[in-house]
């Protein structure tokens, strides 16, 4: 279920991008971003658009057919925040972990800064430790 402010321009752009992602259309998804976009939270430093593409290609190879669900989305001006879950099955190498066939659910929160209707900068925090526990790369906390 998605709780959103209906019809906002930025929300519509995000929803359309998620629909493209869920359809397996990486190019369509990447249309959300400006050519000079910077993404924070996936690597020690920000990723530019070519590094974003490479990261997402690796993610799609490791979790083919994964889907993103938006749970809550709200915005203010040129900023949009969304709580999401990416769910899929670990069918390829990811971060050095061979495929396990395990189902995963990766929750996260992201803030997008829009410029001229497209995302120019994004900050994401997701539960990567939880993901590594789910695929058996690290033991669960005790």
Phi, psi and omega in degrees: 000139179244127175255111187222165170275106189297139169081001179293145183302315182290320177298316179300319179297318179293313180300317178297319179296317179295321176299319178295316178302310183294340176272359180081019183258084182298317179301316178298320177297315183293345175299341177299329189264145171290163179295334181256025182302150171233127177248128180251145173108356180254347182207170180303326177240173180293148177262137171274180188298322180291323177290325176299313179301313181298317179298314181292325176298318178295319179297316179293326177291323182282327183230065183298141179075011179297162181226148176250133174242129174271131181260315179218137177220132176210156184220169176209113180064237182266013180245145179223135179240140181216138171261133188218167169224130171260126182233143179181195180238137183281090184249010178207167180300139176215122179052041178081002180259119178296157180306138179243344185076005181280144173285141180231156171222118183247102178278154177194173176228139181224147175240125181247134176253120184261147172222122179053041174084000179231156182285122180258337178205144184217139176239127182230140173232118179229161186277073181292326176298315177301321178297315180295327174293316182299325180267005175081014181284331177224150179289152177294150177298148179251000000 
